[in-house]
Amino acid sequence: MAAEDLPSEFDVVILGTGLAESVAAAAFSRVGQRVLHVDRRSYYAANWASFTFNGLLNWIQQYHVSIKLFSYWQNLSILLEDGEEVIYLSNPDTASIKNLQAPPAQGEEPEADQSQAELAKKRISYAQLVKEGRRFNIDLVSKLMYSRGSLVDLLIKSNVSRYAEFKNVTRILTYRQGKVEQVPCSRADVFASRQLSVVEKRKLMRFLTSCMEETEEQMGETPAAYHGRPYSEFLRDQQLGDNLEHFILHSIAMVTEHTLTEEGLASTRNFLQCLGRYGNTPFLFPVYGLGEIPQCFCRMCAVFGGIYCLRHSVSCLLVDKDTNRCKAVIDSRGQRISCSHFVVEEGYVGPERKRVATPPRFISRAVLITDSSVLSSNSDQQVSLVTIPPIAAGCAAVRMVELSSSTMTCMPGTYLVHLTCQSSGSAYEDLSPLVSRIFCTPDSPDQENCPSVLWCLYFNITDGSGLETEGHDLPSNVYMCSGPDGGLSHENAIKQAEAIFSKILPDEDFCPPAPNPEDIIYDGDATASAEGEDKEGEDKEGEKENQDKLEEAVLTEETVQAEE
């Protein structure tokens, strides 16, 4: 919608199109609230966004450019009413991304003295990557969807799943003793594994089965002797052996040596409970990248009347001094817009008004385009999660997600690799040593039988889990959403959106199912008099139908190959 046409009053104004803000927008619009959803950026999803290769290059170029928003300091006296004060908002990109490091353009012709071996290492040139740039969808944040996690449940409940397609993560890998190995986690994987002895297979199945056979009351319990002790000690005392301890600790529970037993057991059970719902791993990945998910919820919001404006922002809030409530906002064009509630991305709020972890936490990210998989197989369409324990004392555990062209995130013949860890320094300092061990790079040109890095990007991004939920110096009807956290799942963002919705509309259902177009009954329809039907039964039937549709939207390896 053109900014000049904006109405002057809304129930909820939302600034920022990240995942939490987009889910909240969809929830409010679905129950009839008048929603205005704006973002200063020219793209959806904020720090959850996905870019084409060329789009990412433009994003990198703009990183150092300071974008000044229009301000209306001189005209505020005209827009202010008696008893109001102003809270100014800031530029969200100034602090959320830092230490961005990308290679220079690599499209030059090879030098005459370059060996044939060096040329073979670069089967795909930088110029080809640029030419095929639209075939890439590169995420700023790397996450997966637990098949029984809150995001998948919400996609099914709300019927938003119809706006997207999904791909199974086909295998879990780990980096151990200098090589990448497959982790047997499902029953089929365990019995098919060649790296485990018969005794190890029995021990692993016995342990995993015992975790799953406990009752719901026992699920939260920890053996008394291990309460408050490391999970690694608990596993060691089960006499599983080094192989199985490594697989369970780092690849199934995905915790560290120091994680407490209660947390380790809960993570193990969560992993196992998600197995088998859609495939032989617990995870799904959205086709075309994670940036699709916020856009799906924005689409639902728009369907139910929400108004969207990109390249548009809110410059300041107008607050009633007596009630400490936000009465209106001034947008970046100087228009006064009244609202009952205001939801804002954390980055727009100045540091003096919010409570965050001290010092601020950051996530280190690396994005690689490679020419082959870290573990070759019969299929070139694998989607892999690789768990990497700390490679040295003081280093963080690293999570790697390797995407093939079947996810529509990279061109055929390449893989898109995402690496993520908690920051201890710059992203390059944290992740480049590991990259040099696993891949062939200019820093490690002698690596044999390793995937070659065709292009790479390093950057640090703010860890959204550092935002406190309470205690901010903001009006009582202003609610903040944090950006992505460092976890693998989307739980934090979904919980934030639901908590904000519940505070504003405690008696309304959060994201009730949206009707299918063919199910909409229009005024005057002869069937519109069917009153008194069991609504709860309808909702359950609708959720079951949505579940079936999500299963249809999960593309298996075979269907992708058939389509190609």
Secondary structure as a PSIPRED ss2 file (coil, helix, strand):
# PSIPRED VFORMAT (PSIPRED V4.0)

   1 M C   1.000  0.000  0.000
   2 A C   1.000  0.000  0.000
   3 A H   0.000  1.000  0.000
   4 E H   0.000  1.000  0.000
   5 D H   0.000  1.000  0.000
   6 L C   1.000  0.000  0.000
   7 P C   1.000  0.000  0.000
   8 S C   1.000  0.000  0.000
   9 E E   0.000  0.000  1.000
  10 F E   0.000  0.000  1.000
  11 D E   0.000  0.000  1.000
  12 V E   0.000  0.000  1.000
  13 V E   0.000  0.000  1.000
  14 I E   0.000  0.000  1.000
  15 L E   0.000  0.000  1.000
  16 G C   1.000  0.000  0.000
  17 T C   1.000  0.000  0.000
  18 G C   1.000  0.000  0.000
  19 L H   0.000  1.000  0.000
  20 A H   0.000  1.000  0.000
  21 E H   0.000  1.000  0.000
  22 S H   0.000  1.000  0.000
  23 V H   0.000  1.000  0.000
  24 A H   0.000  1.000  0.000
  25 A H   0.000  1.000  0.000
  26 A H   0.000  1.000  0.000
  27 A H   0.000  1.000  0.000
  28 F H   0.000  1.000  0.000
  29 S H   0.000  1.000  0.000
  30 R H   0.000  1.000  0.000
  31 V C   1.000  0.000  0.000
  32 G C   1.000  0.000  0.000
  33 Q C   1.000  0.000  0.000
  34 R C   1.000  0.000  0.000
  35 V E   0.000  0.000  1.000
  36 L E   0.000  0.000  1.000
  37 H E   0.000  0.000  1.000
  38 V E   0.000  0.000  1.000
  39 D E   0.000  0.000  1.000
  40 R C   1.000  0.000  0.000
  41 R C   1.000  0.000  0.000
  42 S C   1.000  0.000  0.000
  43 Y C   1.000  0.000  0.000
  44 Y C   1.000  0.000  0.000
  45 A C   1.000  0.000  0.000
  46 A H   0.000  1.000  0.000
  47 N H   0.000  1.000  0.000
  48 W H   0.000  1.000  0.000
  49 A C   1.000  0.000  0.000
  50 S E   0.000  0.000  1.000
  51 F E   0.000  0.000  1.000
  52 T C   1.000  0.000  0.000
  53 F H   0.000  1.000  0.000
  54 N H   0.000  1.000  0.000
  55 G H   0.000  1.000  0.000
  56 L H   0.000  1.000  0.000
  57 L H   0.000  1.000  0.000
  58 N H   0.000  1.000  0.000
  59 W H   0.000  1.000  0.000
  60 I H   0.000  1.000  0.000
  61 Q H   0.000  1.000  0.000
  62 Q H   0.000  1.000  0.000
  63 Y C   1.000  0.000  0.000
  64 H C   1.000  0.000  0.000
  65 V C   1.000  0.000  0.000
  66 S C   1.000  0.000  0.000
  67 I C   1.000  0.000  0.000
  68 K C   1.000  0.000  0.000
  69 L C   1.000  0.000  0.000
  70 F C   1.000  0.000  0.000
  71 S C   1.000  0.000  0.000
  72 Y C   1.000  0.000  0.000
  73 W C   1.000  0.000  0.000
  74 Q C   1.000  0.000  0.000
  75 N C   1.000  0.000  0.000
  76 L H   0.000  1.000  0.000
  77 S H   0.000  1.000  0.000
  78 I H   0.000  1.000  0.000
  79 L H   0.000  1.000  0.000
  80 L C   1.000  0.000  0.000
  81 E C   1.000  0.000  0.000
  82 D C   1.000  0.000  0.000
  83 G C   1.000  0.000  0.000
  84 E E   0.000  0.000  1.000
  85 E E   0.000  0.000  1.000
  86 V E   0.000  0.000  1.000
  87 I E   0.000  0.000  1.000
  88 Y E   0.000  0.000  1.000
  89 L C   1.000  0.000  0.000
  90 S C   1.000  0.000  0.000
  91 N C   1.000  0.000  0.000
  92 P C   1.000  0.000  0.000
  93 D H   0.000  1.000  0.000
  94 T H   0.000  1.000  0.000
  95 A H   0.000  1.000  0.000
  96 S H   0.000  1.000  0.000
  97 I E   0.000  0.000  1.000
  98 K E   0.000  0.000  1.000
  99 N E   0.000  0.000  1.000
 100 L E   0.000  0.000  1.000
 101 Q E   0.000  0.000  1.000
 102 A C   1.000  0.000  0.000
 103 P C   1.000  0.000  0.000
 104 P C   1.000  0.000  0.000
 105 A C   1.000  0.000  0.000
 106 Q C   1.000  0.000  0.000
 107 G C   1.000  0.000  0.000
 108 E C   1.000  0.000  0.000
 109 E C   1.000  0.000  0.000
 110 P C   1.000  0.000  0.000
 111 E C   1.000  0.000  0.000
 112 A C   1.000  0.000  0.000
 113 D C   1.000  0.000  0.000
 114 Q C   1.000  0.000  0.000
 115 S C   1.000  0.000  0.000
 116 Q H   0.000  1.000  0.000
 117 A H   0.000  1.000  0.000
 118 E H   0.000  1.000  0.000
 119 L H   0.000  1.000  0.000
 120 A H   0.000  1.000  0.000
 121 K H   0.000  1.000  0.000
 122 K C   1.000  0.000  0.000
 123 R C   1.000  0.000  0.000
 124 I C   1.000  0.000  0.000
 125 S C   1.000  0.000  0.000
 126 Y H   0.000  1.000  0.000
 127 A H   0.000  1.000  0.000
 128 Q H   0.000  1.000  0.000
 129 L H   0.000  1.000  0.000
 130 V H   0.000  1.000  0.000
 131 K H   0.000  1.000  0.000
 132 E C   1.000  0.000  0.000
 133 G H   0.000  1.000  0.000
 134 R H   0.000  1.000  0.000
 135 R H   0.000  1.000  0.000
 136 F C   1.000  0.000  0.000
 137 N C   1.000  0.000  0.000
 138 I E   0.000  0.000  1.000
 139 D E   0.000  0.000  1.000
 140 L C   1.000  0.000  0.000
 141 V C   1.000  0.000  0.000
 142 S C   1.000  0.000  0.000
 143 K C   1.000  0.000  0.000
 144 L C   1.000  0.000  0.000
 145 M E   0.000  0.000  1.000
 146 Y E   0.000  0.000  1.000
 147 S C   1.000  0.000  0.000
 148 R C   1.000  0.000  0.000
 149 G C   1.000  0.000  0.000
 150 S H   0.000  1.000  0.000
 151 L H   0.000  1.000  0.000
 152 V H   0.000  1.000  0.000
 153 D H   0.000  1.000  0.000
 154 L H   0.000  1.000  0.000
 155 L H   0.000  1.000  0.000
 156 I H   0.000  1.000  0.000
 157 K H   0.000  1.000  0.000
 158 S H   0.000  1.000  0.000
 159 N C   1.000  0.000  0.000
 160 V H   0.000  1.000  0.000
 161 S H   0.000  1.000  0.000
 162 R H   0.000  1.000  0.000
 163 Y H   0.000  1.000  0.000
 164 A C   1.000  0.000  0.000
 165 E C   1.000  0.000  0.000
 166 F E   0.000  0.000  1.000
 167 K E   0.000  0.000  1.000
 168 N E   0.000  0.000  1.000
 169 V C   1.000  0.000  0.000
 170 T C   1.000  0.000  0.000
 171 R E   0.000  0.000  1.000
 172 I E   0.000  0.000  1.000
 173 L E   0.000  0.000  1.000
 174 T E   0.000  0.000  1.000
 175 Y E   0.000  0.000  1.000
 176 R E   0.000  0.000  1.000
 177 Q C   1.000  0.000  0.000
 178 G C   1.000  0.000  0.000
 179 K E   0.000  0.000  1.000
 180 V E   0.000  0.000  1.000
 181 E E   0.000  0.000  1.000
 182 Q E   0.000  0.000  1.000
 183 V C   1.000  0.000  0.000
 184 P C   1.000  0.000  0.000
 185 C C   1.000  0.000  0.000
 186 S C   1.000  0.000  0.000
 187 R H   0.000  1.000  0.000
 188 A H   0.000  1.000  0.000
 189 D H   0.000  1.000  0.000
 190 V H   0.000  1.000  0.000
 191 F H   0.000  1.000  0.000
 192 A H   0.000  1.000  0.000
 193 S C   1.000  0.000  0.000
 194 R C   1.000  0.000  0.000
 195 Q C   1.000  0.000  0.000
 196 L C   1.000  0.000  0.000
 197 S C   1.000  0.000  0.000
 198 V H   0.000  1.000  0.000
 199 V H   0.000  1.000  0.000
 200 E H   0.000  1.000  0.000
 201 K H   0.000  1.000  0.000
 202 R H   0.000  1.000  0.000
 203 K H   0.000  1.000  0.000
 204 L H   0.000  1.000  0.000
 205 M H   0.000  1.000  0.000
 206 R H   0.000  1.000  0.000
 207 F H   0.000  1.000  0.000
 208 L H   0.000  1.000  0.000
 209 T H   0.000  1.000  0.000
 210 S H   0.000  1.000  0.000
 211 C H   0.000  1.000  0.000
 212 M H   0.000  1.000  0.000
 213 E H   0.000  1.000  0.000
 214 E C   1.000  0.000  0.000
 215 T C   1.000  0.000  0.000
 216 E H   0.000  1.000  0.000
 217 E H   0.000  1.000  0.000
 218 Q H   0.000  1.000  0.000
 219 M H   0.000  1.000  0.000
 220 G C   1.000  0.000  0.000
 221 E C   1.000  0.000  0.000
 222 T C   1.000  0.000  0.000
 223 P C   1.000  0.000  0.000
 224 A H   0.000  1.000  0.000
 225 A H   0.000  1.000  0.000
 226 Y H   0.000  1.000  0.000
 227 H C   1.000  0.000  0.000
 228 G C   1.000  0.000  0.000
 229 R C   1.000  0.000  0.000
 230 P E   0.000  0.000  1.000
 231 Y H   0.000  1.000  0.000
 232 S H   0.000  1.000  0.000
 233 E H   0.000  1.000  0.000
 234 F H   0.000  1.000  0.000
 235 L H   0.000  1.000  0.000
 236 R H   0.000  1.000  0.000
 237 D H   0.000  1.000  0.000
 238 Q C   1.000  0.000  0.000
 239 Q C   1.000  0.000  0.000
 240 L C   1.000  0.000  0.000
 241 G C   1.000  0.000  0.000
 242 D H   0.000  1.000  0.000
 243 N H   0.000  1.000  0.000
 244 L H   0.000  1.000  0.000
 245 E H   0.000  1.000  0.000
 246 H H   0.000  1.000  0.000
 247 F H   0.000  1.000  0.000
 248 I H   0.000  1.000  0.000
 249 L H   0.000  1.000  0.000
 250 H H   0.000  1.000  0.000
 251 S H   0.000  1.000  0.000
 252 I H   0.000  1.000  0.000
 253 A C   1.000  0.000  0.000
 254 M C   1.000  0.000  0.000
 255 V C   1.000  0.000  0.000
 256 T C   1.000  0.000  0.000
 257 E C   1.000  0.000  0.000
 258 H C   1.000  0.000  0.000
 259 T C   1.000  0.000  0.000
 260 L E   0.000  0.000  1.000
 261 T H   0.000  1.000  0.000
 262 E H   0.000  1.000  0.000
 263 E H   0.000  1.000  0.000
 264 G H   0.000  1.000  0.000
 265 L H   0.000  1.000  0.000
 266 A H   0.000  1.000  0.000
 267 S H   0.000  1.000  0.000
 268 T H   0.000  1.000  0.000
 269 R H   0.000  1.000  0.000
 270 N H   0.000  1.000  0.000
 271 F H   0.000  1.000  0.000
 272 L H   0.000  1.000  0.000
 273 Q H   0.000  1.000  0.000
 274 C H   0.000  1.000  0.000
 275 L C   1.000  0.000  0.000
 276 G C   1.000  0.000  0.000
 277 R C   1.000  0.000  0.000
 278 Y C   1.000  0.000  0.000
 279 G C   1.000  0.000  0.000
 280 N C   1.000  0.000  0.000
 281 T C   1.000  0.000  0.000
 282 P C   1.000  0.000  0.000
 283 F E   0.000  0.000  1.000
 284 L E   0.000  0.000  1.000
 285 F E   0.000  0.000  1.000
 286 P E   0.000  0.000  1.000
 287 V C   1.000  0.000  0.000
 288 Y C   1.000  0.000  0.000
 289 G C   1.000  0.000  0.000
 290 L C   1.000  0.000  0.000
 291 G C   1.000  0.000  0.000
 292 E H   0.000  1.000  0.000
 293 I H   0.000  1.000  0.000
 294 P H   0.000  1.000  0.000
 295 Q H   0.000  1.000  0.000
 296 C H   0.000  1.000  0.000
 297 F H   0.000  1.000  0.000
 298 C H   0.000  1.000  0.000
 299 R H   0.000  1.000  0.000
 300 M H   0.000  1.000  0.000
 301 C H   0.000  1.000  0.000
 302 A H   0.000  1.000  0.000
 303 V H   0.000  1.000  0.000
 304 F C   1.000  0.000  0.000
 305 G C   1.000  0.000  0.000
 306 G C   1.000  0.000  0.000
 307 I E   0.000  0.000  1.000
 308 Y E   0.000  0.000  1.000
 309 C E   0.000  0.000  1.000
 310 L E   0.000  0.000  1.000
 311 R C   1.000  0.000  0.000
 312 H C   1.000  0.000  0.000
 313 S C   1.000  0.000  0.000
 314 V E   0.000  0.000  1.000
 315 S E   0.000  0.000  1.000
 316 C E   0.000  0.000  1.000
 317 L E   0.000  0.000  1.000
 318 L E   0.000  0.000  1.000
 319 V E   0.000  0.000  1.000
 320 D E   0.000  0.000  1.000
 321 K C   1.000  0.000  0.000
 322 D C   1.000  0.000  0.000
 323 T C   1.000  0.000  0.000
 324 N C   1.000  0.000  0.000
 325 R E   0.000  0.000  1.000
 326 C E   0.000  0.000  1.000
 327 K E   0.000  0.000  1.000
 328 A E   0.000  0.000  1.000
 329 V E   0.000  0.000  1.000
 330 I E   0.000  0.000  1.000
 331 D E   0.000  0.000  1.000
 332 S C   1.000  0.000  0.000
 333 R C   1.000  0.000  0.000
 334 G C   1.000  0.000  0.000
 335 Q C   1.000  0.000  0.000
 336 R E   0.000  0.000  1.000
 337 I E   0.000  0.000  1.000
 338 S E   0.000  0.000  1.000
 339 C E   0.000  0.000  1.000
 340 S E   0.000  0.000  1.000
 341 H E   0.000  0.000  1.000
 342 F E   0.000  0.000  1.000
 343 V E   0.000  0.000  1.000
 344 V E   0.000  0.000  1.000
 345 E E   0.000  0.000  1.000
 346 E H   0.000  1.000  0.000
 347 G H   0.000  1.000  0.000
 348 Y H   0.000  1.000  0.000
 349 V C   1.000  0.000  0.000
 350 G C   1.000  0.000  0.000
 351 P H   0.000  1.000  0.000
 352 E H   0.000  1.000  0.000
 353 R H   0.000  1.000  0.000
 354 K C   1.000  0.000  0.000
 355 R C   1.000  0.000  0.000
 356 V E   0.000  0.000  1.000
 357 A C   1.000  0.000  0.000
 358 T C   1.000  0.000  0.000
 359 P C   1.000  0.000  0.000
 360 P C   1.000  0.000  0.000
 361 R C   1.000  0.000  0.000
 362 F E   0.000  0.000  1.000
 363 I E   0.000  0.000  1.000
 364 S E   0.000  0.000  1.000
 365 R E   0.000  0.000  1.000
 366 A E   0.000  0.000  1.000
 367 V E   0.000  0.000  1.000
 368 L E   0.000  0.000  1.000
 369 I E   0.000  0.000  1.000
 370 T E   0.000  0.000  1.000
 371 D C   1.000  0.000  0.000
 372 S C   1.000  0.000  0.000
 373 S C   1.000  0.000  0.000
 374 V C   1.000  0.000  0.000
 375 L C   1.000  0.000  0.000
 376 S C   1.000  0.000  0.000
 377 S C   1.000  0.000  0.000
 378 N C   1.000  0.000  0.000
 379 S C   1.000  0.000  0.000
 380 D C   1.000  0.000  0.000
 381 Q C   1.000  0.000  0.000
 382 Q C   1.000  0.000  0.000
 383 V C   1.000  0.000  0.000
 384 S E   0.000  0.000  1.000
 385 L E   0.000  0.000  1.000
 386 V E   0.000  0.000  1.000
 387 T E   0.000  0.000  1.000
 388 I E   0.000  0.000  1.000
 389 P C   1.000  0.000  0.000
 390 P C   1.000  0.000  0.000
 391 I C   1.000  0.000  0.000
 392 A C   1.000  0.000  0.000
 393 A C   1.000  0.000  0.000
 394 G C   1.000  0.000  0.000
 395 C C   1.000  0.000  0.000
 396 A C   1.000  0.000  0.000
 397 A C   1.000  0.000  0.000
 398 V E   0.000  0.000  1.000
 399 R E   0.000  0.000  1.000
 400 M E   0.000  0.000  1.000
 401 V E   0.000  0.000  1.000
 402 E E   0.000  0.000  1.000
 403 L E   0.000  0.000  1.000
 404 S C   1.000  0.000  0.000
 405 S H   0.000  1.000  0.000
 406 S H   0.000  1.000  0.000
 407 T H   0.000  1.000  0.000
 408 M C   1.000  0.000  0.000
 409 T C   1.000  0.000  0.000
 410 C C   1.000  0.000  0.000
 411 M C   1.000  0.000  0.000
 412 P C   1.000  0.000  0.000
 413 G C   1.000  0.000  0.000
 414 T C   1.000  0.000  0.000
 415 Y E   0.000  0.000  1.000
 416 L E   0.000  0.000  1.000
 417 V E   0.000  0.000  1.000
 418 H E   0.000  0.000  1.000
 419 L E   0.000  0.000  1.000
 420 T E   0.000  0.000  1.000
 421 C E   0.000  0.000  1.000
 422 Q E   0.000  0.000  1.000
 423 S C   1.000  0.000  0.000
 424 S C   1.000  0.000  0.000
 425 G C   1.000  0.000  0.000
 426 S C   1.000  0.000  0.000
 427 A H   0.000  1.000  0.000
 428 Y H   0.000  1.000  0.000
 429 E H   0.000  1.000  0.000
 430 D H   0.000  1.000  0.000
 431 L H   0.000  1.000  0.000
 432 S H   0.000  1.000  0.000
 433 P H   0.000  1.000  0.000
 434 L H   0.000  1.000  0.000
 435 V H   0.000  1.000  0.000
 436 S H   0.000  1.000  0.000
 437 R H   0.000  1.000  0.000
 438 I H   0.000  1.000  0.000
 439 F C   1.000  0.000  0.000
 440 C E   0.000  0.000  1.000
 441 T C   1.000  0.000  0.000
 442 P C   1.000  0.000  0.000
 443 D C   1.000  0.000  0.000
 444 S C   1.000  0.000  0.000
 445 P C   1.000  0.000  0.000
 446 D C   1.000  0.000  0.000
 447 Q C   1.000  0.000  0.000
 448 E C   1.000  0.000  0.000
 449 N C   1.000  0.000  0.000
 450 C C   1.000  0.000  0.000
 451 P C   1.000  0.000  0.000
 452 S E   0.000  0.000  1.000
 453 V E   0.000  0.000  1.000
 454 L E   0.000  0.000  1.000
 455 W E   0.000  0.000  1.000
 456 C E   0.000  0.000  1.000
 457 L E   0.000  0.000  1.000
 458 Y E   0.000  0.000  1.000
 459 F E   0.000  0.000  1.000
 460 N E   0.000  0.000  1.000
 461 I E   0.000  0.000  1.000
 462 T E   0.000  0.000  1.000
 463 D C   1.000  0.000  0.000
 464 G H   0.000  1.000  0.000
 465 S H   0.000  1.000  0.000
 466 G H   0.000  1.000  0.000
 467 L E   0.000  0.000  1.000
 468 E C   1.000  0.000  0.000
 469 T C   1.000  0.000  0.000
 470 E C   1.000  0.000  0.000
 471 G C   1.000  0.000  0.000
 472 H C   1.000  0.000  0.000
 473 D C   1.000  0.000  0.000
 474 L C   1.000  0.000  0.000
 475 P C   1.000  0.000  0.000
 476 S C   1.000  0.000  0.000
 477 N C   1.000  0.000  0.000
 478 V E   0.000  0.000  1.000
 479 Y E   0.000  0.000  1.000
 480 M E   0.000  0.000  1.000
 481 C E   0.000  0.000  1.000
 482 S C   1.000  0.000  0.000
 483 G C   1.000  0.000  0.000
 484 P C   1.000  0.000  0.000
 485 D C   1.000  0.000  0.000
 486 G C   1.000  0.000  0.000
 487 G C   1.000  0.000  0.000
 488 L C   1.000  0.000  0.000
 489 S C   1.000  0.000  0.000
 490 H C   1.000  0.000  0.000
 491 E H   0.000  1.000  0.000
 492 N H   0.000  1.000  0.000
 493 A H   0.000  1.000  0.000
 494 I H   0.000  1.000  0.000
 495 K H   0.000  1.000  0.000
 496 Q H   0.000  1.000  0.000
 497 A H   0.000  1.000  0.000
 498 E H   0.000  1.000  0.000
 499 A H   0.000  1.000  0.000
 500 I H   0.000  1.000  0.000
 501 F H   0.000  1.000  0.000
 502 S H   0.000  1.000  0.000
 503 K H   0.000  1.000  0.000
 504 I H   0.000  1.000  0.000
 505 L C   1.000  0.000  0.000
 506 P C   1.000  0.000  0.000
 507 D C   1.000  0.000  0.000
 508 E C   1.000  0.000  0.000
 509 D C   1.000  0.000  0.000
 510 F C   1.000  0.000  0.000
 511 C C   1.000  0.000  0.000
 512 P C   1.000  0.000  0.000
 513 P C   1.000  0.000  0.000
 514 A C   1.000  0.000  0.000
 515 P C   1.000  0.000  0.000
 516 N C   1.000  0.000  0.000
 517 P H   0.000  1.000  0.000
 518 E H   0.000  1.000  0.000
 519 D H   0.000  1.000  0.000
 520 I C   1.000  0.000  0.000
 521 I C   1.000  0.000  0.000
 522 Y C   1.000  0.000  0.000
 523 D C   1.000  0.000  0.000
 524 G C   1.000  0.000  0.000
 525 D C   1.000  0.000  0.000
 526 A H   0.000  1.000  0.000
 527 T H   0.000  1.000  0.000
 528 A H   0.000  1.000  0.000
 529 S H   0.000  1.000  0.000
 530 A C   1.000  0.000  0.000
 531 E C   1.000  0.000  0.000
 532 G C   1.000  0.000  0.000
 533 E C   1.000  0.000  0.000
 534 D C   1.000  0.000  0.000
 535 K H   0.000  1.000  0.000
 536 E H   0.000  1.000  0.000
 537 G H   0.000  1.000  0.000
 538 E H   0.000  1.000  0.000
 539 D H   0.000  1.000  0.000
 540 K H   0.000  1.000  0.000
 541 E H   0.000  1.000  0.000
 542 G H   0.000  1.000  0.000
 543 E H   0.000  1.000  0.000
 544 K H   0.000  1.000  0.000
 545 E H   0.000  1.000  0.000
 546 N H   0.000  1.000  0.000
 547 Q H   0.000  1.000  0.000
 548 D H   0.000  1.000  0.000
 549 K H   0.000  1.000  0.000
 550 L H   0.000  1.000  0.000
 551 E H   0.000  1.000  0.000
 552 E H   0.000  1.000  0.000
 553 A H   0.000  1.000  0.000
 554 V E   0.000  0.000  1.000
 555 L E   0.000  0.000  1.000
 556 T C   1.000  0.000  0.000
 557 E H   0.000  1.000  0.000
 558 E H   0.000  1.000  0.000
 559 T H   0.000  1.000  0.000
 560 V H   0.000  1.000  0.000
 561 Q H   0.000  1.000  0.000
 562 A H   0.000  1.000  0.000
 563 E H   0.000  1.000  0.000
 564 E C   1.000  0.000  0.000
